């Protein structure tokens, strides 16, 4: 919900003011070598002409592998429809891939097989992304492809290509509906597409009270071809501590066979808006979008 830059560069400048976001995720708690992720981003509109800029750093670890990404995004917005604006975005990024093969356990002595790598191997790969994003007071929809180039990501120096990055496309959308004087309902969806891979999506719905407190549920499909229950379900909680500072958290419960080895996943979020939130009636980027 609060990391749209990772999926769509056109979200740059969609915030009301300059906004810092810090997010950390621990996936499949209790499982050795489980994924860990951290994000730091800054997103700001530049002027009333519709220019937006953003920067993001992300750090991921899975077992012996680490991925560090730095990304800059630019978006231009223009009026489209009644009270709405369309943004077209571009991004440029560089990613470092690193694997410490000495952390891995081999099924036979390494000295017997020269094909088993040793030590730390790393590689830098550049990329760029594109996206479009439309929103008004109560609705948003966006389509993004944050990594267009299908880079060779083999760490070895061999001439052949064993593995490479594959393009991902993300379609997102959400609405904000008033249920009463202080209560609002906000469902959101994210669809993910990769050629040759199973369809993937996630959805969440929140109740927002007095523009300060939110709580809701999330659900991710996938996870298992046998059980068919999905990958996970989760609980979402958040609180607008001040006009400038938002705290959020989620706890996911694994639905696939991994639930026998993991106690779920956890995310924590802090978002700081420079100067606080606007209280006007002409906000083009709802504060909970």
NORJOFEN-V571974 format. One line per field, one symbol per residue. ss: DSSP state (H for helix, E for strand, C for the rest). psi: psi as a letter, one per 40 degrees, with the letter a starting at -180 (. if undefined). burial: # if it has 9 or more other ideal C-beta (glycine too) atoms within 8 Angstrom, else .. A space follows every 10 residues. Layout:
BEGIN
ss=???
psi=???
burial=???
END
This chain:
BEGIN
ss=CCCHHHCCHH HCCCCCCCEE EEEEEECCCC CCCCCEEEEE EEEEECCCCC EEEEEEEEEE EECCEEEEEE EEEEEEEEEC CCCCEEEEEE EEEEEEEEEE HHHCCCCCCH HHCCCCCCCE EEEEEEEEEE EEEEECCCEE EEEEECCCCC CECCCCCCCC CCCECCCCEE EEEEECEECC CCEEEEEEEE EEECCCCCCE EEEEEEEEEC CCEEEEEEEE CCCCCCCCCC CEEEEEEEEE CCCCEEEEEE EEEECCHHHH CCCCEEEEEE EEECCCCCCC CCCCCCCCC
psi=defddedhee eheeidihhh hhhhhhighe hheiihiiih ihhiidieee hiiiihhihh hhbeiihhhh iiihihiihh aheiihihii iiihhhhhhg eeeihieihd eeheehiiah iiihhiiiii iihhiadeii iihigehdhg iheheieidi hdiiiihhhh hiiiihhhea dehihgiiih hhhhheiiii iiiihihhhf fdhiiaiihh aadheddeei diiihhiihg diddhhhiii hihheaeede eifaihiihh hhhheaiiei efheghde.
burial=.####.#### ########## #########. #..####### #####....# ########## #...###### #######... ...####### ########## #......... ..#...#... ###.###### ######..## #######.#. #.###..... ...##.#### ####.#.... ..######## ####.....# #########. #.######## ####.....# ########## ...####### ######.##. .#.####.## ####..#... ..#######
END
